[in-house]
Amino acid sequence: MKTDKLLDGRAFAKKVIDKYERKISKLKAKPVLAVILVDKDPASHLYVRLKEQACQRAGIIMEKYFFKKTTTSKLLSLIRHLNSSRKVKGILVQLPLPRGIDKAKVLREIIPEKDVDFLNPNTLGQILYDDEAGPCTPKGIVKLLYEYKIKVAGKNVCIINNSDLVGRPLALMLMKRNATVTVCHTKTKNLYDYTKKADIIISATGNPGLVKGRHVKRGVVAIDIGIKKIDEKIYGDIDFKSVSKKASFITPVPGGVGPVTIAMLVENMFEASKK
């Protein structure tokens, strides 16, 4: 396929991180990001390593708090300690949390000033009033569209995901920019009736090949957040081979949204360091 169709997340992420490396180098002290990880899930540990690499490049110090097992009360106590720390500018709880941990209570404990992934409901509300605010993945998608001069105003957008982390905040952010947004999920009937009408499709289900070429219209912008590893190969929700033949723009998997999400963490950390 033509490379000018690719939404190159790696190139854009590098541009963002280089920008904030220069900005952070001018701060009086390097900002500290506290990352809390519970469980032995290999994927979560990989994500944290990738975030750490980006932080190191940008000049951010990452303090890691890893637990094989813990309790909700112990996590709440740790977060309260980090909330009160003057050197810690951002707090991130790596999801998912294991069973037995009250995720909602843990995330609500992070004070908004340090909630760099916008997981506290009070922080999430900022996206209604602040165009620059948002969780890392939705914010990254909006900025990636802007980088490639893809207009969303007046466009039909189909989001296949209704989670608090991606689908719901992303829908709000795109509606603020005057897109007409449909949010689909596991209970949606006749999913492909919506994808066939969409100017922009954004999918995050972890269901490989969910959206194929026959499910989209010509000229669609296809953004794939889904990721699934099968027999050592990585697959996205969107069938790249068939959809790329009809798409005006498409993200690769890997190398699309993932690097941009991590770059937005760096951006959010810089903003938090100024508070």
N, C-alpha and C positions, 0 to 999 in steps of 0.2 A: 504493500500500500504506500501511498505518498506520505512522506514524513511530515508534510505541512498539515496533515490531518491530525497528527498526534498532539494531544495535550501533554506535554513533557513535564511531568511532575518533578523529576529529579533536577532538571535545569532551573525551573522556577524556584524550587526549594533552595538550591545553592545561591541563587540571587538574593533571596530573602535572608538567609543566614549570613551571607557576606555583608549585607547591609547592617544587620544588627550586631555583627562582630565589631564593626567600626563604631557604632553607637555605644555599645557596652564598654568598649575600651576607654571611653571618655568618662565613665562613671568613677566616683571616688572609691567604691568597693565593688568587687565582683558579686553579683546577686547569687543567692543560694536557693536552689530548688530542692525541696524535700519530697522524695518519692517513697510511697508505702506500697509494698507488694506482699500479699499473703498467698500462700499455696505454692506448689511446685510446677505449675503449668508452664511447659516449655515456651509456648507462644508468648505468654506474658513476660517471661524473662527476656525473650528476644526483643520484644517491643521496648522494654526498659533499656536494654543495651543500645538500641538504635537511638533512643532519645538521649542517652548519655553521650553518645558520639557527637550528636548535633550540638548539645549543650557545651561540650568541651571545645568544639570548633568556634562557638560564639563567645566563649569566655564566661560561661555560667558554671557554677560549682553545683554538682548534684550530690546530695546526701541521701543514701539509700537505707531504708528500714525494711529488711526482709524478714518475714516470719513463715515458718512451716505451718505453725498452728498458733492461733491467738483467739481472743474473745472480743466482742463488741466493746465491752467496757475498757479493755486495755487499749484498743485503737482510739477510743474517744479521749482517753487520758493522754495518749501520745499527740493527738491532733491539738488538744488544748495547749500542750507544752509548745508545739511548733507555732501555734497561733500567737503566742506571747513572745516568741523569739524575735529579737530585733534584726538578726542577720538573715533569717529565713524570709524570703520575699514571695515564695510560691510553694503551694502544697498540692501534690497530685497523688490520688489513690488509684493505683492501676486496677482496672476492672478486667474480668469479673472477680468478685469476691466469693469465697467458698460458702457453701450452705452453713447456716448457723450464725452468720454475721449479718447484722441489720444494716444493709447497704444504705437505706434512706437516712437512718440516724447518723451513720458515719459521715456521709457526704454533707449533711446539713450542719455538721460541726465545724467544717472549714469556713473560716470567716471570708466574706466576699472579697476583701482586699487581697487575699492570698489564693483565691480559688482560680487557678490559671486554666483549668479545663471546664469551668462553668458548670459544675455538677451540683452545686448547692442551688436549690430553687430560687433563693433570693438573688443569687448572682445571675441566673439564667434570665431573670426578668429584665436585665439591663439591655438585652438585645432589642427590646421594644423601643428604646429611646436613644441608643448609641449605635450608630452605623458601624463602628469599628469593633464592637464587642461581639463575642460569640465563642462557642466551644470550638476546639481546634479543627475538627473535621469539617463541620459546616462552614466555618469561616474560611478554611482553606479552599473549599469548593467555590465559594463566592469570589475569592480573590483570583483563583485560577481562571475562572470565566472572564473576569475583568482583564487579566493579563493578556488573554488572547482576543480581547475586544469582542467578546460574545455578549450581545445585549439580551437581557432577560425581560425587560419591560414589554408587556403585551404578549409574551410567549406562554404557551401551554407547557407546564412542567409536570412530569410524573415522577414522584419520589416513591420508590418501593422500599419502604422502611418507616415505621412509626415510633421508633425508640426515642427516649429522652436525650440520648447522646447524639443522634444523627437526624432522623426524620423530622421530628417535631420542631426543633430549633431551626433546622434548615428551611422548613416550610415558612416559618415566620420571617426569616431573613430574606427569602426570595419574594414573599408577599410585600415586604417593606419596599422592595425594589420594583413593585408593580407587575410581578409575574402572576399568572393564573395557575395556582398550584393544586394538584390532586395528590393526596397521600394514600398509597395502597399498602396492604399488609396481608397477613395470612388469612384474614376473613373476607378479603375483597373477592367479589364474584366477577368472573370474566375479565381478569387482569389485562389481557391483551387488547381489549376494547379501548383501554386507557393508553397503553403504550403506543398503539398505532396512530393515535391522534397527537401524541406529544412532540413538541419541538425539541425539548430537552428531557432526557431520561436519566435519572440518578438512582442506582440500585445498590442496596447494601443488605443482602440476605445470607450470603455464604452458600448459595445454591448454584453450583456451576452450570453455566449455559442456560440460565433461566430465560434470558432474553436473546432471541435469535433474529437473524435478518428478516424473516417473514413477520416478525412482531413489531417492526418499526417502519416509519415512513422515510422516504429519501430526504437527505439533508439533515437528519436528526443529529443532535449533539448527545453523545453517549458517555456518561460518567459512571465508572465502575468502582464501587467501594468494596464490593464483596471479595473475599479471598478464601480459597480452600486449597489445601495441599493434598494431592492424590498421587501416590506412587512417586514421590519426590518431585512432582511438577506442580506449579502454582496455577490455579484457575480462578477466573472472576465470574461474576454473575452474568456478564454480557459476553456472548459468543463473539470473540474478536474477529474471527475469520469472516463470518457472514455479515455481521453488523457493519464492519469497517467498509464494506463495499457500498453501503448506502449512506454512511454517516458523513457529515461535513467535518466533524471533530469527534475524536474518541480518545479515552485514556487507556494506556496499556496497563496490564496487571502482570507482574509488579511494575513499579516505576511511575505510577500515575498519582493517585490521591495519597497514598501512604507517606511518601517523602514530604508532601505539602502539609499534611497533618502535623508532622514533627516540626516543620519550620514554623507553623503557627504557634506551637508551644514556646518556641524561642521568642516570637513576637509578643505573646501574652506575658512571658516572664519579664521582658524589658518594660512593658507597660506597668506591670505590678511593682517593679523595682523603683518606679517614680512616685509611688504612693506613700 
